[in-house]
Structure formats: structure tokens, C-alpha cells
Amino acid sequence: MESKSGKKPYSIELASSLFALALIVGLLYVTQSVVVPLLFAIILSITLYPIAAFFENKLRFGKAAASIMAVIIAIVVISTLIWFIVHQSIIIGKDAVAIQEKVLAAVESIQNWIQSRFGLERSEVVQKMKEQGNNALENVGGYMSTAFGSIGSTLAGIILVPIFIFFLLYYRDFFKEFFFKAFKNTDNKKIHAVLKKIYDVVQSYCLGLVMVMGIVAVLNTVGLMLMGIEYAWFFGSMASLLMLLPYIGIAIGSILPALFALATKDSALYAVGVIAWFQVVQFLEGNIITPNIVGGKVSINPLMAIIVILLGGMIFGLAGLILALPMTATLKVIFDAIPSMEPIGYLIGEPEKEHLKRNATQELLQKWGIVRKPKVFFNQTMADPAPVDPASSNNPDSKSE
């Protein structure tokens, strides 16, 4: 049913937009083997665009050569990180025998504590562990097939992502004109502004994330070095790389060095110290480092961030956890530009300061006309009348008083 002006009611426009969004999400889930590499490629191509532009504008490379150079640089950087992780893992593996002895000693002490605390004999504890192990082994076939399937899709993604990045960089102006043609009824300046804002948001998130990861890696490493933990650079860098998983990355990254400290140090206090230090670093990252580096360009409130991370994990698994925030920030820019979806974009964003004040409820009700603003009478000196709110003076109830 349309209004007299011929425009559809807002509720119908909103329902149509939400239904279309649900269909898009369903389509993404069905085609995730192609969509996930493409989404990673889109984000990385936006991040690599300044490098391609540098080769084009400063070094006078052709567009194809500049795009290839940007992809090669990205491959070299990522390959170096992978080599560092593998190399350090091999070095740590050389001490596996000594570490295993420490782990067995730690397990022995835990068994003694369980026996003294709960009165369980060691044979009962071992039996329980065997039962849990057997239950896990029953499903090992399914785990293995899932793992090999995941490896296959990962390898396919590793091959597809660089190819996608090259074409996204090489055809970027072609794709931009596609949006102008697709939305002919929309002002071209608005389309250009939305595309530029998406570029700014994604690049701010990715470049800011890299800088934050570097700072966190240094802080983690310094803390581990002060506690005398071996391979501090490896554990500190690994924990910072896990920041690709928002909110939980550093916490997960603290588990491995804590276990290593438990196995190699004489006191369990070292493990407690590792976890405590990583939590301090996570607090500094969330409240000081990230807000000052990324700023307000990626404005997603923490509640919605947690929700979209969980939804991303449900839809795309581990890749969804990584893609959730940059894709949500992109969607917010698009929602803000569509009148029917603007409230959803508002809900995703950060609250204003006025929403967090002590008397925010009263001011909100006054702002939307639900309650009247308090009347202002003469001041205490009675010299000059205080200003009167025009809205309250026009209210019929004020005349009766």
C-alpha cells in the first residue's frame, strides 16, 4: 500500500531491505568457498592500493605491472611471517624432550593435588583421562576428513586470493564505473563519496591493525623478557598475530607462553604472570592504543562488534571471525547512505557522549518530545528574567498556570 505521495511506507522499505539482506547472507553462506577468498582479496586490495599507486605515479609503472608488484610485496611479507613462525617452532621443537619432562612433572604435581584435594586415587584420574581420550578417538575419522577438507579449501584460497587481488587492483576503475551504471537514479557524487568512505574505513582498519599488532608484539615481548621466558619474540609475535581474532586473540595467545612457562620454570607464578601481563596489554590495546591509532573512522560499538563476530564465526568459521569487523564497518557506510537502512547503521555505530551521561534518559525523552522541558522562571536576583523555552510557552497547559 502506497501513500498519497506515491512513496511506500517506511516499514515496508525497511522490511524489504532486511529481507534482501537475509537473502544476501544466505547466498554468501552457500557460495562461501568463492566468497571468502574474494572478501579477503577485496580488503587486501584496498590496503595494497597505496603501494600500487606509488609504483604507477612515482615510478611510472603501467597499471598491470604496478598491481603485480603490490601483490608480490604482499606475498613476500606474508611468507616471511609464515617462515618466522615455522622456523621458531622447529627451534622450540628441538627442546621437546626437556619440555616433555617438565610437562610430565607438572602433570604429576596436578595429580597429587587432585588426590589430596578431592580424594581421587591416581588410577581413577587416569581412567577418566582414558575415557575422554577414547571418546575423542571415536570421532577421529570425522575430524581428519574435516581437517583435510579445510586444508584443501585453504590451499584453494591461497591460490585464489592473489589472483583476485591483482584483478581488483588492475580493474579498479572498471569496477567503479559499474557502480555508477548500477545506481543511475542516485547522484554520482554520493556514490563516489560512499566508495571513498568505504576505502577510508577499510584502509584505516587494516593499516591501524598492523600498527597495533606491531606495538602489542613489542609489549608482549618486553614483558616475557623481563620474566625470563625463552623465545619471547616468538610468543609475543604469535599473540599479536592472533589479534586478527578481535577481543579474544590476545587471551588465546597468552595460553601457549603460559604453558611454556609452566613447563620450563620452577614456579607456577611465572605462568600466572604471563597471563596477567597479556591481560594488561589487552587492556592497553583496547582502551588506549587502538582508539588513538584507528580513531573514529571504524565506529562500531563493542556490543554489535561481539554479535557480528559470533555471527561471522557461525557463517564462515575462522575466516568469519577475521572478516567480521571490516565487513561490518563497510556495511555501516552503505547503511548510512540508504534512508531505509540508516537506523541499522546508527545502531551499529558508537553511542554519542550524550547517551552515556547520568541524566541521558531525561534529555532523550525531552529531545523526542515525550516529556516537556522544565520551565525556567526568574532568577534569584529578580533583576532579569531568565530565558523561556519557546516550546514550553506555546504549550496550552502553560496558559492555565
N, C-alpha and C positions, 0 to 999 in steps of 0.2 A: 504494500500500500504506500503510495507516494503522497507527499504533502501537496498543498495547493501550488507551491512554487515549483513543483516537479522534482524536488530533491528527496531522495529516500531518507527515512528516519535514521537518526544516528545509531540506534540499537541494531537496525538491520545491517548498516555498513560495518559496525563492529563485529557482528556475528559472521558476516561474510569474510572479513579479514581473518578472524580467528579460525574459521573453517578452512580457508585457503592455507593458513599457516600449518594447521594439523595435517593437511594433505601433503604439504611440502616435507614436513618432518617424517611422515610415513614413507614417502618416496626416497628420502635420504637414507632411511634405515634399510630399505630393500636394496639400494644401489651403493651401499657403503664401501664395497671393495674398490669402487672407482671414485666415489665422492671423497672419502677420507684422504687419499693422496692428493686429490685436486684441491681440497681445502688447505692442506699443508702447503701445497705449491703456491696458492694464492697469497697466503700470509708471508711466505718466504720471498716471493717475487716482489711484494710491496717493500719488504725490508731491504732487498738487494737492489731496488731501483736506483738509489743514490750512487751505487757503485757503477751500474750500467750507464747512468747519466754522466758520471765522471769520465768514463772511457770515451763516450760519444762527444762530449762538449770540450773537454780539456785535451784529450789525446787524439781526437779526430778519428776515432774508430767508427766503422759502419755499425748500424743498429744490430745486425746479426752477430758480428764479432764482439761487440760490447756485451750483448746478452750472454754469449758463450763464456766470456771472461768472468762475468759475475757468477755464473753457475760453477765454473772451475774454482773460483775463490771459496765459494760456499762448501764445495766438496772437500777442498784441502783442509779447511778449518774443522769441519765435522770429522773428517778422517783422522786428523791429529788428536782430537779429543778421544775418539774410539781407541787409537793406538795407545794413548796415555793410560786409559783405563785397563786395557788388556795387558800392557807391559807391567804396570804396577801389580795387577792381580797375579801375574806369573811370579814376580819377585816375592810377593807375600806367600804364594803357594810353596816356595822353597822352604819356608819355615813351618810347613804344615805339621810335621811330626812333633815339633816342640809345642806348637799351639794346641795340637790334639791332646798332648799330655796334660796341659793346663786345663783344657776344657773338661777332660775326664776327672781331674781333681776337683774342679768346680761342681761337676755333677755329683761326685761323691759327697761333697760337703752339703749339697742341697738335699741328698737322700738322708744324710744324718740329721739334718734339721727337720725334715718331714717326719722321720721316725720319732724324734724327741718331742715334736710339737703335736702330732696327731696320733701317735701310737701305731702307725702303719709299719709293718715289717718290710724290709727291703724286697723280699720276694713278692709281696703284694704290689709294691710300686712298680717293680719290673714287669709283673704280669699285666698291670694296667697299661704300661707303655707298649707291651707286645700286642695287646688287644687293639690299641689305637693304630699301631703300625699295620696290623693285618687288615683293619678296616680301610686304611689308606691304600694298601696294595691291591685290594679287590677292585678298585676303580682305576688302577694304573693304566690299563689299556685305553680307557676313555681319555685320561689325562694326556697320554702320549700322542694319541691321534689329534687331540685338540692342539697340543703343542706344535706338532708338525704342520697342521693346517695353519696355525698362526705364523709359523716361520715362513711358510710358502707365501702367505699374503704380505708378510713384512718384506720379503725379498722382492715381490712384485711392486710393492710401494716404493722401495729403494730405487728401482729402475724407473718407475713412472714419474716420481717427483721431480728429478732433474729435467726430464723431457718437458713436463708441464711448465716448470719454471721458465725454461728457455722460450717456449711459445707465448707464455703470458707476458714476458718482457718484450719479445720481438713484435707481437701483435697488439701491444697495449693501446695504441691509437685506434686501431681497428675495433677493439672491444669498446672503447669509449664512444665511438660513433654509433655502435649498436644501441647503447643506452639512449642516445639522442633520438634514434629512429623508433625505439620501442616505446618511448613515452613522449609522443608527439604533442599530446594535449597539455603537457607540463612545460613550464618555462625552462628553456635550455640553461639559463643562468642558475636556476635552482638545482637542476640535475648536476651541473658542473660543481656547484657548491657541495652537494651531498657526496659526490665521488671524492672530492678533495678532502672532505671531513673524514670519510672512511679511511682514506690514505693516511691522514694525520693520526687518527686514533690507532690504527693497526701498527704504524711505524713507531709511534710513541710507546705502545705496549711492548713491542719486540725489542727495540733498542734499549728501552728502560729496563726490561727484564734482563738483558745481557749485562748491563752495568750493575744492576742489583746483584746478580749472580756472582759477578767478579768481587764485589765488596763483601758479600756473605762468605765466599770462598776464603778470602783473606782473614776475616774474623774467625771463622771456624778453625782455620789452620793455626792461627796465633794461639787460640785457646787450647788446642790439642798439644801444641809445642810446649806451652807453659806447664801442662800437666805431664809432660814427658811421654806422650803417646807416640809410638813409632808410626811411620808412614802418615804423618799428619797432613801433608799436602794431598795425598790420595783421598783420605777420608773427608777432609774439608772440602775438596773439589767435588767429590761424589755427592755430598749432601747438598751443595749449592746447585748442581745439575738437576737434582730431584725437585728443585723449585719449579720445574715445569709442571709439577702437580701442585696447584695452588693450595695453600693453607696446611697441607699435610706433608709436603715434600721434605721440609727440614726435620720434622718429627720422625719421619721414616728414616731419613738419612742419619739420624743420631743412633739408631739401633745397632748398626754394624760396628762403628767405633766403640760403642759401649760394650758390646760383646767381646770385641778385641781387647779392650782394656781389662775386662773381667778375666780373660784367658791369659793375659801376659803380665798383669800386675799382681802384687801380693795382697792388695786390699780391694774390696768391692766399692770403696768410696771413690775410686777413680772412675768406675762406670757411672756412678751417680753424678759425679762432677761433669762428665761428658754430656750426659742428658741435660743437666741443669744449664750448662753453658750454651748448648744448642737452643734451649728454650729462650734464654736471654737474647741470643742472636735473632731468633724468630720474632721476638717482641720488638726489637730494634728495627728489624726489616719491615714489619707490618705497620709500625706507628711513626717511624722517623725516616728510614731510608727510602722506601718505595713512594710515600706521599711527596717527598721532596724531589725525587728524580722523575717519576712519571707525571706527577701533578694531577690536575683535574681533567685531563683530556680523556682518560679512561675512567669515567664516573659510573661505577656500578656499586650499589650498596652491598655490604657484606652478606646480608640475608639472601638476596637474589643471587649473589655470586655462589654461595653454597648450594642453593637449589639448582642452578644451571650446571654446576659441576657434577652433582649427583645425576641429573638427567643426562648430561653428556656421557657419563660413565655407563649409564643404562643403555644408551642408544649405540655408542661407538666403542665402548670398553675403555682401555687405557688411552687410546687416541682421543676419545671424547673428553677425558679429564684435561688433556693438554689444550684441546681446541675450544673448550667451553667459554673461557673468558674473552679471548679475542673475537670469537664469532658473536658472542652476546653484545660486546661493545659495538660491533658493526651493525647488528640488528637494531640496537638502540638509536643509532644515527638514522637508519632507514625509518624506524617507527616515528621518530620525531618529525620526519618530513611528510608523513602521511596523516592527515587530520583524524581519520577514524582510529588510527593506532597510536596517536600521540599520548593518550593516558597510559598505555602499556609502556611506552618509552619513559614516561615520567616515573612509573612505578619501579623500573629497573635502575634509574639514576639515584644519585646520592641525595638524601634529605637536605633541605636548606637549614641554616642555623636557627631560623625561627621555629622550625618543627621540634627542636631539641631543647628549647627553653623551658623553664619551670612552669610558666603560665601559658604554654603554647596552645592548650586546648581552648581556653577562653578567647585568645586572639584569633584562633582559627574559626570559631563559631561567629565571632563578630565580622570577620573578613567575608564570610559567605552569607551574612545577613540572617543567621539563625537566631542570634540574640542581639539586643541593641547595645550600642556603646554606652558606657556610663556618662551621665550628664555632668557637665562642668559648670560649677556655679562661680560666684565672685570669689576672688582670692581673699586671704585672711586680712589684708590691709584695707580691703574695700575701696581701694583707690581706683583701680582699673578693672573693668570686667574681664574675666578670663574668656578666651575664645570658645564659642559654642559650635559644636559639630553640626553642620547643615543637615545631615541625615536625621539627627535627633530632633532638630527644630521643626522639620517637616512632618514628623510623626504625629498622627492625630491624637495619640494618647498624651502627648506633651501639653496640648491645649487645655485639657481638663485639669491639669495641675496648675 
